[in-house]
Amino acid sequence: MTNRFENRFAKLQAKGEGAFLPFVTLCDPDYKTSLEILKSLLKGGADCLELGFPFSDPCADGPVIQNADKRALNSGATTDDFFSLIKEIRKIDDEVPISILVYANVVVARGINKFFKDAYDAGIDGVLIPDIPSNMLHTCDDFEKAARDNGVNTVLIAPPNANEETLELIAKHSKGYTYILSRYGITGTDNAFGKPVKIINRINELNGATPVLGFGISTPEHVKEALKTGAKGAIAGSACVKLIEKNLDNVPQMLKDIENYVASMKAATKLS
């Protein structure tokens, strides 16, 4: 199957650039505004999109993204809406790689095979399920098989304390990219990100999917430091969502701030 992530990483590498992947929560603060936010991410030059499916108990996320999930759910948004938003973006850009972060309960509630079929139909390239440990997902045959049968990548998380056995499993089963955690804990910008160079190097040695660094990244300097670790891209989530939260009463300013922020982060991915 066509792998938009692999294609995008290859093109960026040929240009001497890393990737910037902004994260936002779908339907935060509502469907209409969320669609405009996604457009602003693309206008700012995002290389790939990582999008959150709201959940009532987002255990891997800090307060900023937890509040975003609450806003989205309080707006009345449903899983159908989340898929619909991505379909809208696919009408605008059919090449940008899109992954989603979704908790297992949301997948199971829809029906595992139906969820992954709907993901494929919406134009989603990768699915990351943070509450199933990466060294266990391959034993959850329903998830990985449904993803594979429907042409969707399973993106796995490599924690900074991963042992050799876990890294070998991640390198074998993660597709699209490998999400490297820069540090322990939950999402947020309050704690500086770490530099798990050994983990990144080992994933590369094992020919795993492209390593992308996330957690604690919020400034262009962080992006530069992330790429120096050997990662091929950097993910910023809480920093993007803070711009939404800050401008809930002024959507035009929100969209402008998001576009400018993404542009500044993207500018930091030039390696030369």
C-alpha positions in Angstrom: 0.0 0.0 0.0 1.0 3.6 -0.5 2.7 4.9 2.6 2.4 8.7 2.7 4.7 8.9 5.8 7.5 7.0 4.1 7.1 9.1 1.0 7.1 12.4 2.9 10.1 11.5 5.0 12.1 10.5 1.9 11.2 13.8 0.1 12.2 15.8 3.2 15.5 14.0 3.6 16.3 14.6 -0.1 15.8 18.4 0.6 17.9 18.3 3.8 14.9 18.8 6.1 13.4 17.1 9.0 9.6 16.9 9.6 7.4 18.9 11.8 4.2 17.2 13.0 1.8 19.4 14.9 -0.8 17.7 17.1 -4.3 19.0 17.8 -7.5 17.5 19.2 -10.2 17.0 16.6 -13.4 19.1 17.2 -11.7 21.3 19.7 -13.5 23.6 20.4 -16.1 22.6 17.9 -16.4 21.0 14.4 -16.4 24.2 12.4 -13.5 25.9 14.2 -11.5 22.6 14.2 -11.7 22.4 10.4 -10.3 25.9 10.1 -7.5 25.0 12.6 -6.5 22.0 10.4 -6.4 24.3 7.4 -4.1 26.7 9.4 -1.8 23.9 10.2 -1.4 23.1 6.5 -1.0 26.8 5.6 1.8 27.0 8.2 3.7 24.3 6.4 3.0 21.2 8.6 4.8 18.2 7.0 2.4 15.7 8.6 -0.6 15.8 11.0 -1.1 13.9 14.2 -4.7 14.3 15.3 -6.3 13.3 18.6 -9.7 11.5 18.9 -11.2 13.0 22.1 -11.8 10.6 25.0 -13.2 11.1 28.4 -10.2 9.6 30.2 -7.1 10.5 28.2 -4.6 8.9 30.6 -1.5 9.6 28.5 -2.2 13.3 28.3 -1.6 16.3 30.5 -4.1 18.9 31.5 -3.8 21.0 28.3 -4.9 18.2 26.0 -7.3 16.8 28.6 -9.1 20.2 28.5 -9.2 20.1 24.8 -10.8 16.6 24.9 -13.4 18.0 27.3 -14.2 21.0 25.0 -14.6 18.7 22.0 -16.9 16.3 23.8 -18.9 19.1 25.4 -19.5 20.5 21.9 -21.4 17.3 21.2 -18.8 15.9 18.8 -18.9 12.2 17.9 -16.5 9.7 16.4 -18.4 10.2 13.1 -17.5 13.9 13.3 -13.8 13.1 13.8 -13.7 10.9 10.7 -15.7 13.5 8.8 -13.2 16.3 9.6 -10.3 14.2 8.2 -12.3 13.5 5.0 -12.7 17.3 4.7 -8.9 17.8 4.9 -8.3 15.0 2.4 -10.4 17.1 -0.1 -7.8 19.9 0.4 -4.6 17.8 0.6 -4.4 14.2 -0.5 -0.7 13.9 0.1 -0.1 15.1 3.7 0.4 12.1 6.0 -2.2 11.9 8.8 -2.0 9.8 11.9 -4.5 9.7 14.8 -4.0 9.1 18.5 -7.0 7.2 19.8 -7.7 5.3 23.0 -8.6 1.7 22.8 -12.1 2.1 24.2 -13.0 4.3 21.3 -11.8 1.7 18.8 -13.6 -1.1 20.6 -16.8 0.8 21.0 -17.1 1.3 17.2 -16.0 -2.3 16.5 -12.3 -2.9 15.8 -12.6 -3.8 12.2 -15.2 -1.1 11.4 -13.0 1.5 13.1 -10.0 0.7 10.9 -12.1 0.4 7.8 -13.5 3.8 8.6 -10.0 5.1 9.2 -8.9 3.9 5.8 -11.9 5.4 4.1 -11.3 8.7 5.8 -7.7 8.8 4.5 -5.9 8.1 7.8 -2.5 6.6 7.3 -1.5 5.6 10.9 -3.2 4.8 14.2 -1.5 5.2 17.5 -3.2 3.6 20.6 -1.4 5.0 23.7 -3.1 2.9 26.3 -1.9 -0.4 24.8 1.8 -0.9 25.5 3.9 -1.2 22.4 5.3 -4.5 23.5 1.8 -5.9 23.8 -0.1 -4.6 20.7 1.2 -7.4 18.5 -0.4 -9.8 21.0 -3.8 -8.0 20.5 -4.4 -9.7 17.2 -7.7 -8.0 16.6 -6.1 -4.5 16.5 -3.0 -5.3 14.4 -4.9 -7.6 12.0 -7.7 -5.2 11.5 -5.3 -2.4 10.8 -3.3 -4.5 8.3 -6.4 -5.9 6.6 -7.7 -2.4 6.1 -4.5 -0.9 4.9 -3.7 1.3 7.9 -0.4 1.5 9.7 0.0 0.9 13.5 2.3 3.4 15.0 4.0 2.3 18.1 5.6 4.2 21.0 9.2 3.7 22.1 9.7 4.8 25.7 13.1 6.0 26.9 13.5 2.9 29.1 12.6 0.3 26.5 14.7 -2.8 26.7 16.2 -4.7 23.7 13.3 -7.1 23.4 10.8 -4.3 23.3 12.8 -2.3 20.8 13.0 -5.3 18.5 9.2 -5.7 18.7 8.6 -2.0 18.0 11.0 -2.1 15.0 9.2 -5.1 13.6 5.6 -3.9 14.1 5.6 -0.1 14.0 4.7 1.2 10.6 4.7 4.7 9.1 6.9 6.1 11.9 8.1 5.2 15.4 7.0 7.6 18.1 10.0 8.1 20.4 9.1 9.5 23.8 11.7 12.1 24.9 10.9 11.5 28.5 8.6 9.7 31.0 5.2 11.0 32.1 2.3 12.7 30.3 2.1 15.2 27.5 2.9 18.8 28.3 5.4 21.6 27.8 6.2 22.1 31.5 9.0 19.6 31.6 11.9 19.9 29.1 12.2 17.1 26.6 15.0 14.5 26.9 17.4 13.2 24.2 17.0 9.4 24.0 19.8 9.0 21.4 20.5 5.3 22.2 16.8 4.5 21.6 16.7 6.3 18.3 20.0 4.8 17.1 18.8 1.3 18.0 15.5 1.7 16.1 17.6 2.8 13.1 19.9 -0.1 13.5 16.9 -2.5 13.5 15.6 -0.9 10.3 12.5 0.3 12.2 10.0 2.9 10.9 11.3 6.5 10.9 11.9 7.7 14.4 10.0 10.9 15.4 10.5 12.6 18.7 7.7 13.9 20.9 6.9 15.1 24.5 8.1 18.4 25.8 8.7 20.0 22.4 7.4 23.5 22.1 10.0 25.9 20.5 12.0 26.0 17.3 15.1 25.4 19.3 13.5 22.2 20.6 12.9 21.1 17.0 16.6 21.7 16.2 17.7 19.8 19.3 15.3 16.9 18.5 16.7 16.5 15.0 20.3 16.5 16.4 19.4 13.4 18.3 19.0 11.5 15.0 15.2 11.7 15.0 13.8 12.6 11.5 10.9 14.7 12.9 9.5 16.5 15.9 6.0 16.5 17.3 4.5 19.4 19.3 1.0 19.0 20.8 0.4 20.9 24.0 2.0 24.1 22.6 -0.4 24.0 19.6 -3.4 23.3 21.8 -2.5 26.2 24.2 -2.9 28.6 21.3 -6.4 27.3 20.8 -7.2 27.6 24.5 -5.7 31.1 24.7 -7.9 32.4 21.8 -11.3 30.7 22.3 -13.0 34.1 22.2 -11.0 35.3 19.1 -11.0 32.6 16.4 -9.3 34.8 13.7 -6.4 35.5 16.1 -6.3 31.8 17.0 -5.9 30.8 13.4 -3.3 33.4 12.7 -1.3 32.4 15.8 -1.4 28.7 14.9 -0.3 29.3 11.3 2.6 31.5 12.4 3.6 29.1 15.1 3.7 26.1 12.7 5.7 28.2 10.2 8.3 29.0 12.9 8.6 25.4 13.9 8.8 24.2 10.3 11.6 26.7 9.6 13.7 25.0 12.3 13.6 21.7 10.5 16.2 22.8 7.8 19.3 20.8 8.6 21.8 22.8 6.7 
